[in-house]
Amino acid sequence: FNVIDDFNREGLGIDFAVSLPAGRVTRYLGNLAEYHGYPLTIRVVNGPEFTGKTFIDWAKSHGITMGYIQLGSPYQDGYVERFNRTCRTEVLDLYLFNNLVQGRRITEEWLTIYNTERPHS
């Protein structure tokens, strides 16, 4: 689960897990918000973790407007699609992770490099 800031294209976080139900997604976004603050709007796909009551209630309780991309239209979320591709080719395709802890550590290290050592065009 990748979270980026569309404005400055900073990767805010990567939650590396086997399953990402709405409760886990909202907890992760809440943790990110403690550091970055709550956004005014979140743009997401129409997956069940984002369209269910848990996520919608969480967003409403924090005054967050939901922006859903149309089904089959990933270009409407181009920044995160590009970020996902970059993460896949530079991390996920290069490693065989022994466990989730190792996967989280490697993706966190990569995210730091992504945000600090490379230009964002």
VOTI-398244 format. One record per atom (N, C-alpha, C): residue number from 1; residue in one letter; atom name; x, y, z. Coordinates in Angstrom, 2 decimals, always signed. Layout:
N
pos	code	site	east	north	up
NUM	a	CA	X	Y	Z
...
This chain:
121
pos	code	site	east	north	up
1	f	N	+0.86	-1.17	+0.00
1	f	CA	+0.00	+0.00	+0.00
1	f	C	+0.90	+1.22	+0.00
2	n	N	+0.94	+1.94	-1.12
2	n	CA	+1.81	+3.11	-1.27
2	n	C	+1.00	+4.39	-1.11
3	v	N	+1.57	+5.33	-0.38
3	v	CA	+0.92	+6.62	-0.14
3	v	C	+1.89	+7.70	-0.59
4	i	N	+1.43	+8.56	-1.53
4	i	CA	+2.28	+9.66	-1.97
4	i	C	+1.50	+10.97	-1.88
5	d	N	+2.25	+12.05	-1.83
5	d	CA	+1.69	+13.40	-1.86
5	d	C	+1.72	+13.86	-3.31
6	d	N	+0.55	+14.05	-3.91
6	d	CA	+0.48	+14.46	-5.32
6	d	C	+1.15	+15.80	-5.57
7	f	N	+1.13	+16.68	-4.58
7	f	CA	+1.67	+18.02	-4.79
7	f	C	+3.18	+18.01	-4.98
8	n	N	+3.90	+17.38	-4.06
8	n	CA	+5.36	+17.40	-4.17
8	n	C	+5.95	+16.05	-4.56
9	r	N	+5.09	+15.07	-4.79
9	r	CA	+5.47	+13.73	-5.23
9	r	C	+6.36	+12.99	-4.23
10	e	N	+6.26	+13.38	-2.99
10	e	CA	+6.99	+12.70	-1.93
10	e	C	+6.28	+11.40	-1.58
11	g	N	+7.04	+10.34	-1.45
11	g	CA	+6.48	+9.08	-0.97
11	g	C	+6.32	+9.19	+0.54
12	l	N	+5.09	+9.17	+1.02
12	l	CA	+4.85	+9.34	+2.45
12	l	C	+4.99	+8.04	+3.22
13	g	N	+4.69	+6.93	+2.57
13	g	CA	+4.82	+5.66	+3.25
13	g	C	+4.46	+4.49	+2.38
14	i	N	+4.96	+3.33	+2.78
14	i	CA	+4.65	+2.07	+2.13
14	i	C	+4.31	+1.08	+3.23
15	d	N	+3.10	+0.56	+3.20
15	d	CA	+2.71	-0.47	+4.16
15	d	C	+2.85	-1.81	+3.46
16	f	N	+3.77	-2.58	+3.92
16	f	CA	+4.13	-3.86	+3.31
16	f	C	+3.44	-4.95	+4.10
17	a	N	+2.44	-5.63	+3.50
17	a	CA	+1.68	-6.64	+4.22
17	a	C	+1.10	-7.66	+3.25
18	v	N	+0.58	-8.74	+3.80
18	v	CA	-0.05	-9.77	+3.00
18	v	C	-1.48	-9.37	+2.66
19	s	N	-2.15	-8.70	+3.61
19	s	CA	-3.54	-8.30	+3.43
19	s	C	-3.71	-6.87	+3.95
20	l	N	-4.52	-6.09	+3.26
20	l	CA	-4.73	-4.70	+3.65
20	l	C	-6.22	-4.38	+3.79
21	p	N	-6.86	-4.88	+4.82
21	p	CA	-8.27	-4.52	+5.04
21	p	C	-8.39	-3.07	+5.46
22	a	N	-9.60	-2.55	+5.43
22	a	CA	-9.84	-1.13	+5.71
22	a	C	-9.31	-0.70	+7.08
23	g	N	-9.44	-1.55	+8.08
23	g	CA	-8.95	-1.20	+9.41
23	g	C	-7.45	-0.96	+9.41
24	r	N	-6.71	-1.80	+8.72
24	r	CA	-5.26	-1.63	+8.64
24	r	C	-4.91	-0.36	+7.86
25	v	N	-5.62	-0.14	+6.75
25	v	CA	-5.38	+1.05	+5.93
25	v	C	-5.62	+2.32	+6.75
26	t	N	-6.73	+2.38	+7.48
26	t	CA	-7.03	+3.59	+8.26
26	t	C	-6.03	+3.78	+9.40
27	r	N	-5.59	+2.69	+10.03
27	r	CA	-4.55	+2.82	+11.07
27	r	C	-3.26	+3.36	+10.48
28	y	N	-2.89	+2.84	+9.31
28	y	CA	-1.64	+3.29	+8.67
28	y	C	-1.74	+4.76	+8.27
29	l	N	-2.86	+5.14	+7.67
29	l	CA	-3.03	+6.55	+7.29
29	l	C	-3.07	+7.45	+8.53
30	g	N	-3.66	+6.97	+9.61
30	g	CA	-3.66	+7.73	+10.86
30	g	C	-2.25	+7.93	+11.39
31	n	N	-1.43	+6.89	+11.31
31	n	CA	-0.02	+7.02	+11.73
31	n	C	+0.72	+8.03	+10.86
32	l	N	+0.49	+7.98	+9.55
32	l	CA	+1.13	+8.96	+8.66
32	l	C	+0.66	+10.37	+8.98
33	a	N	-0.63	+10.51	+9.30
33	a	CA	-1.20	+11.83	+9.59
33	a	C	-0.63	+12.43	+10.87
34	e	N	-0.21	+11.60	+11.82
34	e	CA	+0.42	+12.12	+13.03
34	e	C	+1.68	+12.90	+12.69
35	y	N	+2.37	+12.49	+11.66
35	y	CA	+3.61	+13.16	+11.25
35	y	C	+3.36	+14.25	+10.20
36	h	N	+2.54	+13.93	+9.20
36	h	CA	+2.35	+14.84	+8.06
36	h	C	+1.10	+15.70	+8.17
37	g	N	+0.19	+15.36	+9.06
37	g	CA	-1.10	+16.04	+9.14
37	g	C	-2.11	+15.34	+8.24
38	y	N	-3.38	+15.60	+8.52
38	y	CA	-4.44	+14.98	+7.72
38	y	C	-4.62	+15.75	+6.42
39	p	N	-4.78	+15.07	+5.31
39	p	CA	-5.00	+15.75	+4.04
39	p	C	-6.42	+16.27	+3.92
40	l	N	-6.63	+17.19	+3.01
40	l	CA	-7.99	+17.66	+2.72
40	l	C	-8.73	+16.68	+1.83
41	t	N	-7.97	+16.02	+0.93
41	t	CA	-8.55	+15.09	-0.03
41	t	C	-7.64	+13.87	-0.17
42	i	N	-8.25	+12.73	-0.36
42	i	CA	-7.51	+11.50	-0.67
42	i	C	-8.10	+10.95	-1.97
43	r	N	-7.21	+10.64	-2.91
43	r	CA	-7.65	+10.02	-4.16
43	r	C	-7.30	+8.54	-4.09
44	v	N	-8.28	+7.69	-4.31
44	v	CA	-8.08	+6.26	-4.18
44	v	C	-8.80	+5.51	-5.30
45	v	N	-8.45	+4.24	-5.43
45	v	CA	-9.15	+3.36	-6.35
45	v	C	-10.44	+2.89	-5.69
46	n	N	-11.26	+2.18	-6.41
46	n	CA	-12.56	+1.74	-5.90
46	n	C	-12.51	+0.37	-5.24
47	g	N	-11.40	+0.04	-4.61
47	g	CA	-11.30	-1.25	-3.93
47	g	C	-12.14	-1.28	-2.67
48	p	N	-12.45	-2.49	-2.19
48	p	CA	-13.33	-2.62	-1.01
48	p	C	-12.75	-1.97	+0.25
49	e	N	-11.44	-1.91	+0.36
49	e	CA	-10.84	-1.28	+1.54
49	e	C	-11.09	+0.23	+1.56
50	f	N	-11.41	+0.82	+0.41
50	f	CA	-11.64	+2.27	+0.32
50	f	C	-13.11	+2.65	+0.14
51	t	N	-13.96	+1.70	-0.16
51	t	CA	-15.37	+2.02	-0.39
51	t	C	-16.27	+1.57	+0.75
52	g	N	-15.71	+0.85	+1.70
52	g	CA	-16.51	+0.35	+2.82
52	g	C	-16.73	+1.39	+3.90
53	k	N	-17.62	+1.06	+4.80
53	k	CA	-18.02	+1.94	+5.89
53	k	C	-16.84	+2.35	+6.78
54	t	N	-15.94	+1.42	+7.08
54	t	CA	-14.80	+1.73	+7.97
54	t	C	-13.98	+2.88	+7.42
55	f	N	-13.60	+2.80	+6.16
55	f	CA	-12.76	+3.83	+5.57
55	f	C	-13.52	+5.14	+5.38
56	i	N	-14.73	+5.05	+4.90
56	i	CA	-15.53	+6.27	+4.67
56	i	C	-15.80	+7.00	+5.98
57	d	N	-16.14	+6.26	+7.04
57	d	CA	-16.37	+6.88	+8.35
57	d	C	-15.09	+7.53	+8.88
58	w	N	-13.96	+6.86	+8.70
58	w	CA	-12.67	+7.41	+9.15
58	w	C	-12.39	+8.72	+8.42
59	a	N	-12.57	+8.73	+7.11
59	a	CA	-12.31	+9.94	+6.32
59	a	C	-13.23	+11.07	+6.76
60	k	N	-14.51	+10.79	+6.92
60	k	CA	-15.47	+11.82	+7.36
60	k	C	-15.11	+12.36	+8.73
61	s	N	-14.68	+11.50	+9.64
61	s	CA	-14.36	+11.94	+11.00
61	s	C	-13.16	+12.88	+11.03
62	h	N	-12.35	+12.86	+9.97
62	h	CA	-11.18	+13.74	+9.89
62	h	C	-11.35	+14.84	+8.84
63	g	N	-12.57	+14.98	+8.33
63	g	CA	-12.86	+16.05	+7.36
63	g	C	-12.17	+15.87	+6.03
64	i	N	-11.96	+14.63	+5.63
64	i	CA	-11.25	+14.33	+4.39
64	i	C	-12.27	+14.04	+3.29
65	t	N	-12.11	+14.71	+2.16
65	t	CA	-12.95	+14.48	+0.98
65	t	C	-12.36	+13.31	+0.21
66	m	N	-13.22	+12.42	-0.26
66	m	CA	-12.79	+11.26	-1.02
66	m	C	-12.86	+11.56	-2.51
67	g	N	-11.82	+11.18	-3.22
67	g	CA	-11.81	+11.28	-4.67
67	g	C	-11.52	+9.91	-5.24
68	y	N	-12.51	+9.29	-5.85
68	y	CA	-12.33	+7.96	-6.41
68	y	C	-12.03	+8.07	-7.90
69	i	N	-11.03	+7.30	-8.36
69	i	CA	-10.77	+7.28	-9.79
69	i	C	-11.78	+6.33	-10.44
70	q	N	-12.06	+6.56	-11.70
70	q	CA	-13.01	+5.71	-12.41
70	q	C	-12.40	+4.34	-12.64
71	l	N	-13.24	+3.33	-12.61
71	l	CA	-12.79	+1.97	-12.86
71	l	C	-12.10	+1.89	-14.22
72	g	N	-10.98	+1.22	-14.26
72	g	CA	-10.25	+1.05	-15.52
72	g	C	-9.57	+2.30	-16.02
73	s	N	-9.37	+3.29	-15.15
73	s	CA	-8.75	+4.56	-15.55
73	s	C	-7.56	+4.90	-14.66
74	p	N	-6.52	+4.07	-14.64
74	p	CA	-5.38	+4.35	-13.76
74	p	C	-4.66	+5.66	-14.09
75	y	N	-4.83	+6.17	-15.31
75	y	CA	-4.19	+7.43	-15.67
75	y	C	-4.73	+8.59	-14.83
76	q	N	-5.90	+8.42	-14.21
76	q	CA	-6.44	+9.46	-13.35
76	q	C	-5.67	+9.57	-12.04
77	d	N	-4.84	+8.60	-11.78
77	d	CA	-3.99	+8.60	-10.59
77	d	C	-2.55	+8.34	-11.03
78	g	N	-2.12	+9.11	-12.01
78	g	CA	-0.84	+8.88	-12.67
78	g	C	+0.38	+8.91	-11.77
79	y	N	+0.40	+9.82	-10.79
79	y	CA	+1.58	+9.92	-9.92
79	y	C	+1.78	+8.64	-9.12
80	v	N	+0.72	+8.13	-8.53
80	v	CA	+0.88	+6.91	-7.73
80	v	C	+1.12	+5.70	-8.63
81	e	N	+0.55	+5.68	-9.82
81	e	CA	+0.83	+4.58	-10.75
81	e	C	+2.30	+4.56	-11.14
82	r	N	+2.86	+5.74	-11.37
82	r	CA	+4.29	+5.82	-11.69
82	r	C	+5.13	+5.40	-10.49
83	f	N	+4.73	+5.86	-9.31
83	f	CA	+5.43	+5.48	-8.08
83	f	C	+5.37	+3.96	-7.89
84	n	N	+4.19	+3.37	-8.09
84	n	CA	+4.03	+1.92	-7.96
84	n	C	+4.97	+1.17	-8.91
85	r	N	+5.03	+1.64	-10.15
85	r	CA	+5.91	+1.00	-11.13
85	r	C	+7.36	+1.10	-10.71
86	t	N	+7.78	+2.28	-10.25
86	t	CA	+9.15	+2.48	-9.82
86	t	C	+9.47	+1.59	-8.62
87	c	N	+8.58	+1.53	-7.66
87	c	CA	+8.76	+0.68	-6.49
87	c	C	+8.86	-0.79	-6.90
88	r	N	+8.02	-1.19	-7.82
88	r	CA	+8.03	-2.58	-8.29
88	r	C	+9.36	-2.92	-8.96
89	t	N	+9.82	-2.06	-9.87
89	t	CA	+11.03	-2.39	-10.62
89	t	C	+12.31	-2.21	-9.80
90	e	N	+12.30	-1.29	-8.83
90	e	CA	+13.52	-1.02	-8.07
90	e	C	+13.60	-1.77	-6.75
91	v	N	+12.49	-2.36	-6.31
91	v	CA	+12.51	-3.08	-5.03
91	v	C	+11.89	-4.47	-5.18
92	l	N	+10.61	-4.52	-5.48
92	l	CA	+9.90	-5.79	-5.42
92	l	C	+10.40	-6.82	-6.42
93	d	N	+10.83	-6.38	-7.61
93	d	CA	+11.33	-7.31	-8.61
93	d	C	+12.77	-7.76	-8.33
94	l	N	+13.46	-7.09	-7.41
94	l	CA	+14.88	-7.38	-7.17
94	l	C	+15.15	-8.28	-5.98
95	y	N	+14.17	-8.45	-5.11
95	y	CA	+14.40	-9.17	-3.86
95	y	C	+13.42	-10.31	-3.68
96	l	N	+13.89	-11.34	-3.01
96	l	CA	+13.04	-12.39	-2.46
96	l	C	+13.08	-12.17	-0.96
97	f	N	+11.98	-11.74	-0.40
97	f	CA	+11.93	-11.43	+1.03
97	f	C	+11.71	-12.70	+1.83
98	n	N	+12.45	-12.84	+2.91
98	n	CA	+12.29	-14.00	+3.79
98	n	C	+11.10	-13.85	+4.72
99	n	N	+10.72	-12.61	+5.01
99	n	CA	+9.60	-12.35	+5.90
99	n	C	+9.13	-10.91	+5.70
100	l	N	+8.01	-10.56	+6.32
100	l	CA	+7.46	-9.21	+6.17
100	l	C	+8.36	-8.15	+6.80
101	v	N	+9.01	-8.49	+7.89
101	v	CA	+9.90	-7.52	+8.56
101	v	C	+11.02	-7.11	+7.61
102	q	N	+11.61	-8.07	+6.94
102	q	CA	+12.67	-7.77	+5.98
102	q	C	+12.12	-6.92	+4.83
103	g	N	+10.96	-7.27	+4.33
103	g	CA	+10.35	-6.50	+3.26
103	g	C	+10.08	-5.07	+3.68
104	r	N	+9.58	-4.87	+4.89
104	r	CA	+9.32	-3.51	+5.39
104	r	C	+10.61	-2.71	+5.51
105	r	N	+11.66	-3.35	+6.03
105	r	CA	+12.94	-2.65	+6.20
105	r	C	+13.51	-2.21	+4.86
106	i	N	+13.49	-3.09	+3.89
106	i	CA	+14.05	-2.76	+2.58
106	i	C	+13.22	-1.68	+1.89
107	t	N	+11.89	-1.77	+1.97
107	t	CA	+11.08	-0.73	+1.32
107	t	C	+11.22	+0.61	+2.03
108	e	N	+11.38	+0.61	+3.35
108	e	CA	+11.60	+1.88	+4.07
108	e	C	+12.92	+2.51	+3.67
109	e	N	+13.97	+1.69	+3.53
109	e	CA	+15.27	+2.21	+3.09
109	e	C	+15.15	+2.79	+1.67
110	w	N	+14.46	+2.07	+0.80
110	w	CA	+14.29	+2.55	-0.57
110	w	C	+13.50	+3.85	-0.59
111	l	N	+12.46	+3.96	+0.23
111	l	CA	+11.64	+5.16	+0.27
111	l	C	+12.46	+6.37	+0.70
112	t	N	+13.36	+6.18	+1.64
112	t	CA	+14.24	+7.28	+2.06
112	t	C	+15.12	+7.73	+0.88
113	i	N	+15.68	+6.80	+0.17
113	i	CA	+16.50	+7.13	-1.01
113	i	C	+15.64	+7.81	-2.06
114	y	N	+14.45	+7.28	-2.30
114	y	CA	+13.54	+7.85	-3.30
114	y	C	+13.24	+9.32	-2.99
115	n	N	+13.01	+9.63	-1.73
115	n	CA	+12.62	+10.99	-1.35
115	n	C	+13.79	+11.95	-1.22
116	t	N	+14.99	+11.46	-1.00
116	t	CA	+16.10	+12.36	-0.70
116	t	C	+17.21	+12.40	-1.75
117	e	N	+17.35	+11.36	-2.53
117	e	CA	+18.52	+11.28	-3.42
117	e	C	+18.19	+11.27	-4.90
118	r	N	+16.95	+11.45	-5.26
118	r	CA	+16.63	+11.39	-6.68
118	r	C	+15.69	+12.54	-7.05
119	p	N	+15.85	+13.06	-8.23
119	p	CA	+14.96	+14.14	-8.65
119	p	C	+13.57	+13.62	-8.95
120	h	N	+12.58	+14.43	-8.68
120	h	CA	+11.19	+14.09	-8.98
120	h	C	+10.74	+15.01	-10.10
121	s	N	+10.52	+14.44	-11.26
121	s	CA	+10.13	+15.26	-12.41
121	s	C	+8.64	+15.24	-12.60
